[in-house]
Amino acid sequence: TKYYPDLENSLVKSRYAILHQRYSTNTMPEWKLAHPFRFIAHNGEINTLKGNVNKMIAREETLKSPVFGDDLNKVFPVIMPNGSDSASFDNCLELLILSGRSPEEAMMMMVPEAFGKKINMSEDRRAFYEYYSSVMEPWDGPAALIATDGKTICATLDRNGLRPSRYVITNDGYIVAGSEIGIVDFDPSKTKHLGRLLPGKMLTVDLG
């Protein structure tokens, strides 16, 4: 069709696709910095990376998991040395998801929205962030992230909100989110909703 030629002629059929194109602005391209593509796609930088990695290393001595049991040591180190910020984030998220958490819960643990006393939110949501702040330190950006476990896709923006993240929902069932509008051409008459993620907010699609 005019507006979905790639989807129409594709040899691979899937309910979803996550695409990342890296523009190296301040580092030389290296294979070890290639995007991990296991659970996330990421635009931006994790500016708290060194602290995040060091705290995860320290946490390994006290980690316990009924899911992994005696095999837990096999996942260490949780974060592979010398990886990029995307790879390190992906490593930590992988542990949380494979231990039984949903992508939404894991992302809210790692990338919490601002939840200070002056922020207007439900007490249940505030309690969630306050509890998990003692378990997981925030991975602060500026960063726009998309994560999936193959069953759910969630897109989120860190609480600083300094990266663009826009989305479009069409009348014929497509949802496209990305750092720019116009990633995919849509028939304007089929556009149901145009929007952008706000700082700390999340867009979730249940593929079930």
C-alpha positions in Angstrom: 0.0 0.0 0.0 1.0 3.6 -0.3 1.5 4.2 3.4 2.8 0.8 4.5 4.9 -0.5 1.6 7.7 -2.0 3.8 5.2 -3.7 6.0 3.2 -5.0 3.0 6.2 -6.6 1.3 8.2 -7.7 4.3 9.2 -11.4 4.4 9.2 -11.3 8.2 5.9 -10.8 9.9 5.9 -9.5 13.5 3.5 -7.7 15.9 6.3 -5.2 16.7 9.7 -3.9 15.7 12.2 -1.8 17.6 14.8 0.1 15.6 17.8 2.0 16.8 20.2 4.0 14.6 23.3 5.3 16.4 25.0 8.6 15.6 28.4 8.7 17.3 28.9 12.3 18.3 31.7 12.1 20.9 33.2 8.6 20.6 34.8 6.6 17.9 32.7 3.7 16.6 33.6 0.4 18.2 32.0 -3.0 18.1 31.9 -3.1 21.9 29.8 0.0 21.8 27.2 -1.5 19.4 23.7 -1.3 20.7 22.8 -4.5 22.7 19.3 -5.0 21.3 18.2 -7.5 24.0 15.6 -5.6 25.9 15.9 -1.9 25.1 16.5 0.8 22.6 17.9 4.0 24.0 18.3 7.6 22.8 20.4 9.9 25.0 22.9 9.4 27.8 22.9 7.8 31.3 24.7 10.5 33.2 24.7 8.6 36.5 26.3 5.5 34.9 29.5 5.2 37.0 27.5 5.3 40.3 24.8 2.9 38.9 27.5 0.4 37.9 29.4 0.6 41.1 26.3 0.2 43.2 25.3 -2.9 41.2 28.7 -4.4 41.8 28.4 -3.8 45.5 24.9 -5.2 45.5 25.9 -8.6 44.0 27.2 -9.8 47.4 23.7 -9.6 48.9 21.5 -10.6 46.0 19.2 -13.5 46.4 16.6 -14.9 44.0 14.1 -17.7 44.3 14.0 -17.8 40.5 17.8 -18.3 40.0 18.4 -20.1 43.2 21.9 -21.7 43.4 22.6 -20.6 39.8 22.5 -16.9 40.7 26.3 -16.7 40.6 26.2 -17.6 37.0 24.7 -14.2 36.1 27.6 -12.3 37.7 28.8 -9.8 36.8 25.3 -8.4 36.2 26.8 -5.5 34.2 29.5 -6.5 31.8 32.7 -4.4 32.2 33.5 -1.6 29.7 30.0 -1.7 28.1 28.2 1.4 26.9 25.6 3.2 28.9 22.9 1.4 26.8 24.5 -2.0 27.3 24.8 -1.4 31.1 21.2 -0.3 31.4 20.2 -3.3 29.4 22.2 -5.7 31.6 20.4 -4.4 34.7 17.0 -4.4 33.2 17.6 -8.0 31.9 18.2 -9.2 35.5 15.0 -7.5 36.8 12.8 -8.9 34.0 14.2 -12.4 34.0 13.7 -12.5 37.8 10.0 -12.1 37.3 9.2 -8.4 37.0 7.3 -6.9 34.1 9.0 -4.4 31.8 6.8 -1.6 33.2 7.7 -2.4 36.8 11.4 -2.8 36.0 11.5 0.5 34.1 9.7 2.3 36.9 12.3 1.0 39.3 15.3 2.1 37.2 13.8 5.3 35.7 11.5 6.8 38.3 9.5 9.9 37.7 9.9 12.8 40.1 8.0 11.9 43.3 8.8 14.6 45.8 6.2 15.9 48.3 5.3 18.8 46.0 4.5 16.5 43.1 0.8 15.8 42.6 0.4 12.0 42.3 -1.5 9.1 44.0 -0.2 7.9 47.4 0.1 4.4 46.0 2.4 5.5 43.2 4.4 7.6 45.5 4.8 4.7 47.9 6.0 2.5 45.0 8.8 4.9 44.2 9.7 5.5 47.9 10.0 1.8 48.5 12.0 1.0 45.5 14.3 4.0 46.0 15.9 1.9 48.8 16.3 -1.0 46.4 17.4 0.6 43.2 19.1 4.0 42.5 17.7 6.0 39.6 19.4 5.7 36.2 19.1 9.4 35.2 19.4 10.7 31.7 18.6 12.7 29.6 17.3 9.5 28.1 14.3 8.2 26.1 14.0 4.4 26.3 11.8 1.7 24.8 11.8 -1.8 26.4 10.1 -5.1 25.7 10.0 -8.7 26.9 8.2 -9.8 23.7 4.8 -9.6 25.5 4.7 -5.9 26.4 6.4 -2.8 25.0 6.8 0.3 27.1 8.3 3.6 26.2 9.4 6.1 28.8 11.2 9.4 29.3 13.4 10.1 32.3 12.3 12.6 34.9 14.5 15.4 33.4 12.6 15.3 30.2 15.4 16.5 28.0 15.0 14.0 25.2 12.1 14.1 22.7 9.8 11.1 22.6 6.7 11.4 20.3 4.1 8.9 19.3 1.2 8.4 16.9 -1.8 6.0 17.2 -3.7 5.2 14.0 -7.3 4.1 13.4 -6.1 0.9 11.8 -4.2 -0.3 14.9 -0.6 0.9 14.5 1.3 2.6 17.3 4.7 4.2 16.5 6.9 5.9 19.1 10.3 7.4 18.5 12.6 10.4 19.0 11.1 12.1 16.0 7.7 12.4 14.4 7.5 11.1 10.8 9.5 7.9 11.3 6.8 6.1 9.4 4.5 7.9 6.9 0.8 7.5 7.8 -2.3 8.5 5.9 -3.3 11.6 7.8 -7.0 10.6 7.6 -6.1 7.5 9.7 -4.4 9.4 12.5 -6.3 8.8 15.7 -4.0 10.5 18.2 -0.7 12.4 18.2 1.2 12.9 21.4 4.5 13.2 23.2 5.8 11.6 26.4 6.2 14.0 29.4 9.0 13.7 31.9 8.8 10.4 33.8 5.7 9.2 32.0 5.3 5.9 30.2 3.4 4.6 27.1 2.6 0.9 27.3 1.4 -1.5 24.6 0.1 -5.0 25.6 0.7 -7.4 22.8 -1.2 -10.2 24.4 
